[in-house]
Every structure is written in C-alpha cells, then in structure tokens.
C-alpha cells in the first residue's frame, strides 16, 4: 500500500516510534532542501520538536518509508528491500 506523506501524514505515534528505533538522524533527511533551508544541521532538536517539524513539512523525513508487519525501513537501501521479497 502506498501513501503520499505530503497529504497523508504519518501519525505522531509512528514518528515517535521511528525516532526511538532508528534515532533522529536516521529519520530526518539532512539532504532535503527543507532541512537545509531551515538550517537544522546547526541546531540540536528534541524529539518533539522534530516530530512537530515533520508533521508541518513531511519533506524533512527520510523517504521512502516502508512499513511491514515486522519492521520499518527508512530511505532506499537495495539490500534491505531485497530481503523483503
């Protein structure tokens, strides 16, 4: 199932779980123009600040986000995607 994160934003609870599991640096897309425009690399964000920012602008989140019954994948990793097959 595919979702457009811009129009169907992930719930706060999911973002919180992803940050707990992967860490804030893995969830935020430091390559995105939105990240660079906000100069977020110069700031130390709290988990709640990061979640608020992602909900405001989903382009700050690393994509794609793939959720299965047993795991979550953030960003594209060909080897990890092959393991899903």
C-alpha positions as CSV (number, residue, x, y, z in Angstrom):
1,X,0.0,0.0,0.0
2,X,1.4,3.4,-0.9
3,X,0.8,6.7,0.9
4,X,1.6,10.2,-0.1
5,X,3.3,11.5,3.0
6,X,2.5,15.1,2.0
7,X,-1.2,14.6,2.0
8,X,-1.5,11.6,4.4
9,X,1.0,12.5,7.1
10,X,2.2,9.8,9.4
11,X,0.7,9.8,12.9
12,X,2.8,11.3,15.8
13,X,2.9,7.9,17.5
14,X,4.6,6.4,14.4
15,X,7.1,9.2,14.1
16,X,7.9,8.8,17.8
17,X,8.4,5.0,17.4
18,X,10.6,5.5,14.4
19,X,12.8,8.0,16.2
20,X,13.1,5.7,19.2
21,X,14.0,2.8,17.0
22,X,16.3,4.4,14.4
23,X,17.4,7.7,16.0
24,X,16.6,11.2,15.0
25,X,19.4,11.5,12.4
26,X,18.1,8.4,10.6
27,X,14.6,9.8,10.4
28,X,15.4,13.3,9.3
29,X,16.5,13.8,5.7
30,X,19.6,16.0,6.0
31,X,19.9,16.1,2.2
32,X,16.4,17.6,1.7
33,X,16.1,21.2,0.7
34,X,13.6,21.8,3.5
35,X,16.2,20.6,6.0
36,X,18.9,22.9,4.5
37,X,16.5,25.9,4.2
38,X,15.7,25.6,7.9
39,X,19.4,25.2,8.8
40,X,18.5,22.3,11.0
41,X,22.1,20.9,11.0
42,X,23.1,23.8,13.2
43,X,20.5,23.0,15.8
44,X,20.1,20.2,18.4
45,X,16.4,19.3,18.0
46,X,14.4,17.5,20.7
47,X,12.3,14.5,19.6
48,X,9.1,16.5,20.0
49,X,10.5,19.5,18.0
50,X,11.5,17.1,15.2
51,X,8.1,15.4,15.2
52,X,6.4,18.8,15.0
53,X,8.6,19.9,12.1
54,X,8.0,16.6,10.2
55,X,4.2,17.0,10.7
56,X,4.5,20.5,9.4
57,X,6.7,19.6,6.5
58,X,6.9,15.9,5.6
59,X,9.8,16.6,3.2
60,X,12.0,16.7,6.3
61,X,11.5,12.9,6.7
62,X,13.8,10.4,5.0
63,X,11.9,8.6,2.3
64,X,10.7,6.2,1.2
65,X,9.1,4.8,4.4
66,X,8.2,1.2,4.2
67,X,6.2,-0.5,6.9
68,X,5.7,-4.2,7.2
69,X,4.2,-6.3,10.0
70,X,7.6,-6.9,11.5
71,X,9.8,-3.9,10.5
72,X,10.2,-0.4,9.2
73,X,12.7,0.8,6.5
74,X,13.6,4.4,6.1
75,X,15.3,5.6,2.9
76,X,16.3,3.5,0.0
77,X,18.6,0.5,0.6
78,X,18.5,-2.0,-2.2
79,X,19.8,-4.9,0.0
80,X,17.1,-4.3,2.7
81,X,14.4,-4.1,0.0
82,X,15.6,-7.4,-1.4
83,X,15.2,-9.0,2.0
84,X,11.5,-8.1,2.0
85,X,10.8,-10.3,-1.0
